[in-house]
């Protein structure tokens, strides 16, 4: 009987997306096994302080004998360049005995696969972290033509939506006040996914006026 194929994942403790995404997209017969670390956001720390937890996580994952371990924290693996990333990989491989890759390496391998050398970067991080990713990508041989954070992009999208909603509101206000209220509610709920829920409260307030 053959040993099932498995991917070990070391992810930030607050990450809620990795497991459902891997479970949805992995091919049949491939399992994902996860260990969490407090290593991002307010828990971010230098690698020397993170090292004991990283070793413990890698050793725990090795118990399920994964075919590969993924250090699944892009910002952390990119923040101090290739030498820093190699140190993370070395720590995990030595502790686990398993081949190891970072999400940053997975990205660059995918870029190379499809011959991408120039790109636009949009990240969910603050500007300082975004710049570290630009530095990493530049060091690995890619040209970042433009970069932006999700916060700034979301603000632009919200601005475009607000302009569109205002035009729709003005066009139907005289025809039917009731239709205007429901149209605005529908428009703002449609944009809710792009604004983290803020538009829904605004739509309700508008509909009550």
Residue pairs with C-beta under 8 A, 6 or more apart in sequence:
3 65
4 29
4 30
4 31
5 29
5 30
5 31
5 67
6 30
6 31
6 32
6 33
6 64
6 65
6 66
6 67
7 22
7 26
7 30
7 31
7 32
7 33
7 66
7 67
7 68
7 69
7 70
8 33
8 34
8 35
8 61
8 62
8 64
8 66
8 68
8 69
8 70
8 96
8 98
9 18
9 22
9 32
9 33
9 34
9 35
9 61
9 69
9 70
9 72
10 35
10 36
10 37
10 54
10 57
10 58
10 61
10 69
10 70
10 71
10 72
10 73
10 92
11 18
11 34
11 35
11 36
11 37
11 72
11 73
12 36
12 37
12 38
12 39
12 40
12 41
12 43
12 72
12 73
12 76
13 36
13 37
13 38
13 39
13 40
13 43
14 40
14 41
15 36
15 72
18 32
18 34
18 72
19 32
19 34
22 32
23 32
26 32
33 61
33 64
33 66
35 57
35 60
35 61
36 57
37 50
37 53
37 54
37 57
37 73
38 53
39 45
39 50
39 53
39 73
39 76
40 73
40 75
40 76
44 76
47 80
47 84
47 87
47 88
51 91
54 88
54 91
54 92
54 95
55 91
55 95
58 69
58 91
58 92
58 93
58 95
58 96
58 98
58 100
59 95
59 96
61 69
61 96
61 98
62 69
62 95
62 96
62 97
62 98
65 98
66 98
67 98
67 99
68 98
68 99
68 100
68 101
69 92
69 93
69 96
69 98
69 99
69 100
69 101
70 100
70 101
70 102
70 103
70 106
71 77
71 88
71 89
71 92
71 100
71 101
71 102
71 103
72 103
73 102
73 103
74 102
74 103
74 104
74 107
74 133
75 123
75 125
75 129
75 132
75 133
76 88
77 84
77 85
77 88
77 102
77 103
77 104
77 105
78 85
78 104
78 132
78 133
78 136
78 137
79 129
79 132
79 136
80 132
81 135
81 136
81 139
82 136
82 139
82 140
85 102
85 104
85 105
85 136
88 102
89 100
89 101
89 102
89 105
92 98
92 100
93 99
93 100
104 136
108 137
108 140
108 142
111 117
111 119
111 142
116 142
117 141
117 142
117 143
118 142
118 143
118 144
118 145
119 137
119 142
119 143
119 144
119 145
120 144
120 145
120 146
120 147
120 148
121 130
121 133
121 134
121 137
121 144
121 146
121 147
121 148
122 147
122 148
122 149
122 150
122 153
123 129
123 130
123 133
123 147
123 148
123 149
123 150
124 149
124 150
125 133
125 149
125 150
126 149
126 151
127 149
130 147
130 148
130 149
131 147
133 147
134 144
134 147
137 144
138 144
154 194
154 195
154 196
157 194
157 195
158 191
158 194
158 195
158 199
161 187
161 191
161 194
161 199
164 187
165 184
165 187
165 188
168 183
168 184
168 187
169 180
169 183
169 184
172 179
172 180
172 183
173 180
181 206
181 207
182 207
184 203
184 206
184 207
185 203
185 204
185 206
185 207
187 203
188 199
188 200
188 202
188 203
188 206
189 199
189 200
189 203
191 199
192 199
192 200
